[in-house]
Amino acid sequence: MGSYGMLARRAVLTDTPIMVQIQELIRGVKDCISLAQGVVHWQPPKQALEKVQDLVWEPVISRYGADEGLPELREALLKKLRQENNLHRSSVMVTAGANQAFVNIVLTLCDAGDSVVMFAPYYFNSYMSFQMTGVTDILVGPGDPKTLHPDADWLERTLKDTKPTPKLVTVVNPGNPSGTYIPEPLLQRISDLCKDAGCWLVVDNTYEYFMYDGRKHVCVEGDHIVNLFSFSKAYGMMGWRVGYIAFPSEVEGLSAQLLKVQDNIPICASIISQRLALHSLEMGPEWVTDRVKDLVKNKELLLEALSPLGKDAVKGGEGAIYLWAKLPDKFSEDFKVVSWLARKHGVVLIPGSSSGCPGYIRISFGGLIEDQCRTASQRLKRGLEELVNGGMVV
Ligand SMILES: Cc1ncc(COP(=O)(O)O)c(C=O)c1O
């Protein structure tokens, strides 16, 4: 033993999770504030937590449940999908979070050796899900330099020219790490291109409620589209692990194959978590959007903190919980900058290289209450001023 030769190449050749690297980086750094992980600062709805707190004694909580999810939760989700997302021809599978939903989908739709399409900057966990399942031909398309929107002209050419045709295209909307929102006409065009080419479109809607400046989140539906959702950020349920897949009901065999994957990974999402999800859903989307509104202040504080990088360097913030910024040209080694900011200035971010874009940084504004965010912003601003003016002086 003791040799990499004994390990699966699929695993060895998969990127190391950036959050694990960040945890290692800040271990031992005293008083480091995190603007790194994509989290929210709130807890699940109090009323929902109160409803589940006595459930631990009920025997059904400790048993396995239906693979596809509790019937009452699925029913509530189908209603929500119809009313809020305008999805009328979708079936639902409840998963242990949206990340597991994505893995289920990759295992159900892709074979090792297939090619797939993502856009830079991409969501690192989706990239890793492809890598670790042997889907290593990952075509990464450009984003528009100004808006970061996926380049649909590039997609059109790529779907036409790549043989065999890529199996799947995936986007996150609004984006992680970009924080930008793909407007409906563009999303529709991407969907049409996928349909014409005969490939799947997977849209990750984890941040559907995290929209700013009056924008409204929209989903697209079709027999070639899978939509993913999560309870983690919306309802502050990161650790409860609940997400779901909305997949086209009419595609023959899709549900049966999905169940095979589900039965071999979680069997079912945690039953008590599904009950909490159901009661959280009863609070209505306003419960979430009320909290999202308060994040605007955090975003403003961090935009101000990023000002030393120059106005054009900063993008995103239309949706989700992220800002995305370009470091000055000479700092393409973004992990070094992130390490320096953590050690010297007590604030930690995500390097853009983990999303396929070296020389950038991702800043998360969801995890801190305003006071903490103010402190983090002051540290970040001081750090960036020093970086721009004098470099990484230790
Ligand atoms: C785009 C996106 N998808 C999925 C996830 C993971 O969500 P979950 O906790 O539901 O697995 C995240 C979390 O950061 C995310 O940003």
The ligand as a Tripos MOL2 file, in Angstrom:
@<TRIPOS>MOLECULE
LIG
   16    16     1     0     0
SMALL
NO_CHARGES

@<TRIPOS>ATOM
      1 C1        -24.3680   26.3970   -7.3820 C.3       1 LIG1
      2 C2        -24.3960   25.4960   -6.2150 C.ar      1 LIG1
      3 N1        -24.9180   24.2880   -6.3470 N.ar      1 LIG1
      4 C3        -24.9580   23.4290   -5.3130 C.ar      1 LIG1
      5 C4        -24.4420   23.7780   -4.0890 C.ar      1 LIG1
      6 C5        -24.4780   22.7990   -2.9920 C.3       1 LIG1
      7 O1        -25.7030   22.8710   -2.3600 O.3       1 LIG1
      8 P1        -26.2090   21.7780   -1.3600 P.3       1 LIG1
      9 O2        -25.8260   22.2360    0.0000 O.co2     1 LIG1
     10 O3        -27.7020   21.7650   -1.5710 O.co2     1 LIG1
     11 O4        -25.5770   20.4930   -1.7440 O.co2     1 LIG1
     12 C6        -23.8880   25.0310   -3.9000 C.ar      1 LIG1
     13 C7        -23.2960   25.4020   -2.6070 C.2       1 LIG1
     14 O5        -22.4800   26.2750   -2.4940 O.2       1 LIG1
     15 C8        -23.8650   25.9090   -4.9920 C.ar      1 LIG1
     16 O6        -23.3350   27.1290   -4.8770 O.3       1 LIG1
@<TRIPOS>BOND
     1     1     2 1
     2     2     3 ar
     3     2    15 ar
     4     3     4 ar
     5     4     5 ar
     6     5     6 1
     7     5    12 ar
     8     6     7 1
     9     7     8 1
    10     8     9 2
    11     8    10 1
    12     8    11 1
    13    12    13 1
    14    12    15 ar
    15    13    14 2
    16    15    16 1
@<TRIPOS>SUBSTRUCTURE
     1 LIG1         1 GROUP 0 **** ****
